[in-house]
């Protein structure tokens, strides 16, 4: 699968096979922040077989944008594949993550959506996702404080108020 390598203005520089990007290559990611009418947040625990951050809790859905996809077409596809859902998306902020240690430098276009559904009704892809869980903001804050290593950086930044949706 080819992915676009972009500059900080999100302009495509070239395409590379996924996994062959170099240390400072910047690529595109789409991610979904899913809430319910109570204000709870749905998080997905990454499958233990994942090479990047296995077993960590992260946003409900996230995926690398492929060649010939937009951020929006990618997130629609990922929501269907990973959670078996169709939701009404709202485009939100775009963030940039640079990691000196790993090859995970990306622009993330965030989307938000609200849905009232129980965890049991979500038909998630067990190859991508170990489990899903609704968290209240208070519960999430406690869990992140007690065990920050179990959560992706994005979730820790949200709890600290650095990312507001």
C-alpha positions as protocol buffer text, in pm:
chain_id: "A"
residue {
  index: 1
  type: UNK
  ca { x: 0 y: 0 z: 0 }
}
residue {
  index: 2
  type: UNK
  ca { x: 138 y: 340 z: -97 }
}
residue {
  index: 3
  type: UNK
  ca { x: 97 y: 635 z: 137 }
}
residue {
  index: 4
  type: UNK
  ca { x: 146 y: 1004 z: 68 }
}
residue {
  index: 5
  type: UNK
  ca { x: 450 y: 1168 z: 224 }
}
residue {
  index: 6
  type: UNK
  ca { x: 368 y: 1532 z: 290 }
}
residue {
  index: 7
  type: UNK
  ca { x: 530 y: 1852 z: 413 }
}
residue {
  index: 8
  type: UNK
  ca { x: 411 y: 2052 z: 714 }
}
residue {
  index: 9
  type: UNK
  ca { x: 165 y: 2238 z: 488 }
}
residue {
  index: 10
  type: UNK
  ca { x: 10 y: 1896 z: 404 }
}
residue {
  index: 11
  type: UNK
  ca { x: 127 y: 1912 z: 43 }
}
residue {
  index: 12
  type: UNK
  ca { x: 213 y: 1575 z: -114 }
}
residue {
  index: 13
  type: UNK
  ca { x: 585 y: 1537 z: -181 }
}
residue {
  index: 14
  type: UNK
  ca { x: 586 y: 1174 z: -297 }
}
residue {
  index: 15
  type: UNK
  ca { x: 436 y: 832 z: -230 }
}
residue {
  index: 16
  type: UNK
  ca { x: 609 y: 546 z: -51 }
}
residue {
  index: 17
  type: UNK
  ca { x: 521 y: 191 z: 32 }
}
residue {
  index: 18
  type: UNK
  ca { x: 395 y: 179 z: 390 }
}
residue {
  index: 19
  type: UNK
  ca { x: 673 y: 66 z: 620 }
}
residue {
  index: 20
  type: UNK
  ca { x: 949 y: 211 z: 400 }
}
residue {
  index: 21
  type: UNK
  ca { x: 913 y: 570 z: 520 }
}
residue {
  index: 22
  type: UNK
  ca { x: 1229 y: 726 z: 657 }
}
residue {
  index: 23
  type: UNK
  ca { x: 1284 y: 868 z: 1006 }
}
residue {
  index: 24
  type: UNK
  ca { x: 1152 y: 1218 z: 940 }
}
residue {
  index: 25
  type: UNK
  ca { x: 894 y: 1144 z: 670 }
}
residue {
  index: 26
  type: UNK
  ca { x: 558 y: 1296 z: 753 }
}
residue {
  index: 27
  type: UNK
  ca { x: 245 y: 1101 z: 655 }
}
residue {
  index: 28
  type: UNK
  ca { x: -132 y: 1146 z: 692 }
}
residue {
  index: 29
  type: UNK
  ca { x: -361 y: 987 z: 952 }
}
residue {
  index: 30
  type: UNK
  ca { x: -735 y: 1018 z: 1006 }
}
residue {
  index: 31
  type: UNK
  ca { x: -875 y: 968 z: 1356 }
}
residue {
  index: 32
  type: UNK
  ca { x: -1217 y: 969 z: 1518 }
}
residue {
  index: 33
  type: UNK
  ca { x: -1314 y: 1098 z: 1860 }
}
residue {
  index: 34
  type: UNK
  ca { x: -1644 y: 922 z: 1934 }
}
residue {
  index: 35
  type: UNK
  ca { x: -1872 y: 1035 z: 2216 }
}
residue {
  index: 36
  type: UNK
  ca { x: -2224 y: 954 z: 2332 }
}
residue {
  index: 37
  type: UNK
  ca { x: -2505 y: 1176 z: 2461 }
}
residue {
  index: 38
  type: UNK
  ca { x: -2375 y: 1135 z: 2820 }
}
residue {
  index: 39
  type: UNK
  ca { x: -2038 y: 1280 z: 2716 }
}
residue {
  index: 40
  type: UNK
  ca { x: -1856 y: 947 z: 2749 }
}
residue {
  index: 41
  type: UNK
  ca { x: -1566 y: 875 z: 2515 }
}
residue {
  index: 42
  type: UNK
  ca { x: -1526 y: 549 z: 2323 }
}
residue {
  index: 43
  type: UNK
  ca { x: -1169 y: 423 z: 2321 }
}
residue {
  index: 44
  type: UNK
  ca { x: -1029 y: 122 z: 2141 }
}
residue {
  index: 45
  type: UNK
  ca { x: -755 y: -94 z: 2285 }
}
residue {
  index: 46
  type: UNK
  ca { x: -515 y: -177 z: 2002 }
}
residue {
  index: 47
  type: UNK
  ca { x: -479 y: -545 z: 1918 }
}
residue {
  index: 48
  type: UNK
  ca { x: -182 y: -713 z: 2084 }
}
residue {
  index: 49
  type: UNK
  ca { x: -58 y: -822 z: 1739 }
}
residue {
  index: 50
  type: UNK
  ca { x: -6 y: -459 z: 1626 }
}
residue {
  index: 51
  type: UNK
  ca { x: 358 y: -358 z: 1574 }
}
residue {
  index: 52
  type: UNK
  ca { x: 298 y: 2 z: 1685 }
}
residue {
  index: 53
  type: UNK
  ca { x: 175 y: 44 z: 2047 }
}
residue {
  index: 54
  type: UNK
  ca { x: 13 y: -298 z: 2091 }
}
residue {
  index: 55
  type: UNK
  ca { x: -243 y: -316 z: 2372 }
}
residue {
  index: 56
  type: UNK
  ca { x: -258 y: 59 z: 2428 }
}
residue {
  index: 57
  type: UNK
  ca { x: -585 y: 252 z: 2452 }
}
residue {
  index: 58
  type: UNK
  ca { x: -636 y: 510 z: 2182 }
}
residue {
  index: 59
  type: UNK
  ca { x: -906 y: 691 z: 1988 }
}
residue {
  index: 60
  type: UNK
  ca { x: -1205 y: 488 z: 1873 }
}
residue {
  index: 61
  type: UNK
  ca { x: -1066 y: 470 z: 1519 }
}
residue {
  index: 62
  type: UNK
  ca { x: -749 y: 581 z: 1345 }
}
residue {
  index: 63
  type: UNK
  ca { x: -591 y: 489 z: 1015 }
}
residue {
  index: 64
  type: UNK
  ca { x: -314 y: 584 z: 776 }
}
residue {
  index: 65
  type: UNK
  ca { x: -439 y: 764 z: 466 }
}
residue {
  index: 66
  type: UNK
  ca { x: -350 y: 577 z: 149 }
}
residue {
  index: 67
  type: UNK
  ca { x: -279 y: 704 z: -203 }
}
residue {
  index: 68
  type: UNK
  ca { x: -600 y: 828 z: -373 }
}
residue {
  index: 69
  type: UNK
  ca { x: -779 y: 871 z: -39 }
}
residue {
  index: 70
  type: UNK
  ca { x: -878 y: 1187 z: 140 }
}
residue {
  index: 71
  type: UNK
  ca { x: -877 y: 1218 z: 517 }
}
residue {
  index: 72
  type: UNK
  ca { x: -1256 y: 1189 z: 508 }
}
residue {
  index: 73
  type: UNK
  ca { x: -1278 y: 889 z: 275 }
}
residue {
  index: 74
  type: UNK
  ca { x: -1015 y: 715 z: 488 }
}
residue {
  index: 75
  type: UNK
  ca { x: -1196 y: 767 z: 819 }
}
residue {
  index: 76
  type: UNK
  ca { x: -1530 y: 655 z: 673 }
}
residue {
  index: 77
  type: UNK
  ca { x: -1360 y: 334 z: 552 }
}
residue {
  index: 78
  type: UNK
  ca { x: -1179 y: 281 z: 884 }
}
residue {
  index: 79
  type: UNK
  ca { x: -1494 y: 331 z: 1097 }
}
residue {
  index: 80
  type: UNK
  ca { x: -1674 y: 69 z: 888 }
}
residue {
  index: 81
  type: UNK
  ca { x: -1380 y: -176 z: 892 }
}
residue {
  index: 82
  type: UNK
  ca { x: -1273 y: -137 z: 1255 }
}
residue {
  index: 83
  type: UNK
  ca { x: -1608 y: -83 z: 1432 }
}
residue {
  index: 84
  type: UNK
  ca { x: -1867 y: -193 z: 1177 }
}
residue {
  index: 85
  type: UNK
  ca { x: -2040 y: 144 z: 1210 }
}
residue {
  index: 86
  type: UNK
  ca { x: -2154 y: 435 z: 999 }
}
residue {
  index: 87
  type: UNK
  ca { x: -2158 y: 770 z: 1178 }
}
residue {
  index: 88
  type: UNK
  ca { x: -2220 y: 1136 z: 1096 }
}
residue {
  index: 89
  type: UNK
  ca { x: -1874 y: 1288 z: 1099 }
}
residue {
  index: 90
  type: UNK
  ca { x: -1772 y: 1643 z: 1178 }
}
residue {
  index: 91
  type: UNK
  ca { x: -1428 y: 1762 z: 1072 }
}
residue {
  index: 92
  type: UNK
  ca { x: -1230 y: 1894 z: 1369 }
}
residue {
  index: 93
  type: UNK
  ca { x: -873 y: 2004 z: 1430 }
}
residue {
  index: 94
  type: UNK
  ca { x: -558 y: 1883 z: 1258 }
}
residue {
  index: 95
  type: UNK
  ca { x: -256 y: 1799 z: 1473 }
}
residue {
  index: 96
  type: UNK
  ca { x: 106 y: 1718 z: 1397 }
}
residue {
  index: 97
  type: UNK
  ca { x: 312 y: 1458 z: 1581 }
}
residue {
  index: 98
  type: UNK
  ca { x: 688 y: 1432 z: 1547 }
}
residue {
  index: 99
  type: UNK
  ca { x: 874 y: 1148 z: 1712 }
}
residue {
  index: 100
  type: UNK
  ca { x: 1252 y: 1155 z: 1718 }
}
residue {
  index: 101
  type: UNK
  ca { x: 1263 y: 793 z: 1829 }
}
residue {
  index: 102
  type: UNK
  ca { x: 1029 y: 623 z: 1584 }
}
residue {
  index: 103
  type: UNK
  ca { x: 910 y: 654 z: 1224 }
}
residue {
  index: 104
  type: UNK
  ca { x: 572 y: 781 z: 1338 }
}
residue {
  index: 105
  type: UNK
  ca { x: 558 y: 1141 z: 1222 }
}
residue {
  index: 106
  type: UNK
  ca { x: 214 y: 1232 z: 1102 }
}
residue {
  index: 107
  type: UNK
  ca { x: -46 y: 1495 z: 1042 }
}
residue {
  index: 108
  type: UNK
  ca { x: -370 y: 1376 z: 1198 }
}
residue {
  index: 109
  type: UNK
  ca { x: -703 y: 1508 z: 1078 }
}
residue {
  index: 110
  type: UNK
  ca { x: -945 y: 1459 z: 1365 }
}
residue {
  index: 111
  type: UNK
  ca { x: -1313 y: 1393 z: 1320 }
}
residue {
  index: 112
  type: UNK
  ca { x: -1581 y: 1382 z: 1587 }
}
residue {
  index: 113
  type: UNK
  ca { x: -1913 y: 1202 z: 1601 }
}
residue {
  index: 114
  type: UNK
  ca { x: -2181 y: 1117 z: 1854 }
}
residue {
  index: 115
  type: UNK
  ca { x: -2357 y: 783 z: 1876 }
}
residue {
  index: 116
  type: UNK
  ca { x: -2558 y: 610 z: 2144 }
}
residue {
  index: 117
  type: UNK
  ca { x: -2471 y: 242 z: 2124 }
}
residue {
  index: 118
  type: UNK
  ca { x: -2353 y: -9 z: 2382 }
}
residue {
  index: 119
  type: UNK
  ca { x: -2010 y: -168 z: 2365 }
}
residue {
  index: 120
  type: UNK
  ca { x: -2179 y: -505 z: 2301 }
}
residue {
  index: 121
  type: UNK
  ca { x: -2345 y: -367 z: 1987 }
}
residue {
  index: 122
  type: UNK
  ca { x: -2014 y: -269 z: 1830 }
}
residue {
  index: 123
  type: UNK
  ca { x: -1888 y: -532 z: 1589 }
}
residue {
  index: 124
  type: UNK
  ca { x: -1518 y: -443 z: 1605 }
}
residue {
  index: 125
  type: UNK
  ca { x: -1243 y: -603 z: 1397 }
}
residue {
  index: 126
  type: UNK
  ca { x: -1043 y: -827 z: 1632 }
}
residue {
  index: 127
  type: UNK
  ca { x: -737 y: -805 z: 1404 }
}
residue {
  index: 128
  type: UNK
  ca { x: -721 y: -429 z: 1463 }
}
residue {
  index: 129
  type: UNK
  ca { x: -891 y: -389 z: 1801 }
}
residue {
  index: 130
  type: UNK
  ca { x: -863 y: -594 z: 2120 }
}
residue {
  index: 131
  type: UNK
  ca { x: -1167 y: -433 z: 2285 }
}
residue {
  index: 132
  type: UNK
  ca { x: -1366 y: -110 z: 2303 }
}
residue {
  index: 133
  type: UNK
  ca { x: -1492 y: 71 z: 2611 }
}
residue {
  index: 134
  type: UNK
  ca { x: -1688 y: 383 z: 2694 }
}
residue {
  index: 135
  type: UNK
  ca { x: -1509 y: 601 z: 2954 }
}
residue {
  index: 136
  type: UNK
  ca { x: -1646 y: 897 z: 3144 }
}
residue {
  index: 137
  type: UNK
  ca { x: -1400 y: 1187 z: 3144 }
}
residue {
  index: 138
  type: UNK
  ca { x: -1351 y: 1141 z: 3520 }
}
residue {
  index: 139
  type: UNK
  ca { x: -1285 y: 767 z: 3488 }
}
residue {
  index: 140
  type: UNK
  ca { x: -1046 y: 823 z: 3197 }
}
residue {
  index: 141
  type: UNK
  ca { x: -854 y: 1086 z: 3391 }
}
residue {
  index: 142
  type: UNK
  ca { x: -810 y: 846 z: 3685 }
}
residue {
  index: 143
  type: UNK
  ca { x: -700 y: 557 z: 3462 }
}
residue {
  index: 144
  type: UNK
  ca { x: -449 y: 771 z: 3272 }
}
residue {
  index: 145
  type: UNK
  ca { x: -306 y: 909 z: 3600 }
}
residue {
  index: 146
  type: UNK
  ca { x: -271 y: 560 z: 3747 }
}
residue {
  index: 147
  type: UNK
  ca { x: -129 y: 389 z: 3437 }
}
residue {
  index: 148
  type: UNK
  ca { x: -21 y: 637 z: 3168 }
}
residue {
  index: 149
  type: UNK
  ca { x: 181 y: 367 z: 2989 }
}
residue {
  index: 150
  type: UNK
  ca { x: -148 y: 200 z: 2887 }
}
residue {
  index: 151
  type: UNK
  ca { x: -260 y: 497 z: 2676 }
}
residue {
  index: 152
  type: UNK
  ca { x: -146 y: 660 z: 2354 }
}
residue {
  index: 153
  type: UNK
  ca { x: 0 y: 1010 z: 2385 }
}
residue {
  index: 154
  type: UNK
  ca { x: -313 y: 1162 z: 2231 }
}
residue {
  index: 155
  type: UNK
  ca { x: -530 y: 1032 z: 2513 }
}
residue {
  index: 156
  type: UNK
  ca { x: -287 y: 1161 z: 2776 }
}
residue {
  index: 157
  type: UNK
  ca { x: -284 y: 1503 z: 2605 }
}
residue {
  index: 158
  type: UNK
  ca { x: -666 y: 1511 z: 2599 }
}
residue {
  index: 159
  type: UNK
  ca { x: -686 y: 1431 z: 2972 }
}
residue {
  index: 160
  type: UNK
  ca { x: -437 y: 1713 z: 3045 }
}
residue {
  index: 161
  type: UNK
  ca { x: -653 y: 1954 z: 2844 }
}
residue {
  index: 162
  type: UNK
  ca { x: -394 y: 2003 z: 2568 }
}
residue {
  index: 163
  type: UNK
  ca { x: -638 y: 1876 z: 2305 }
}
residue {
  index: 164
  type: UNK
  ca { x: -996 y: 1997 z: 2319 }
}
residue {
  index: 165
  type: UNK
  ca { x: -1265 y: 1866 z: 2087 }
}
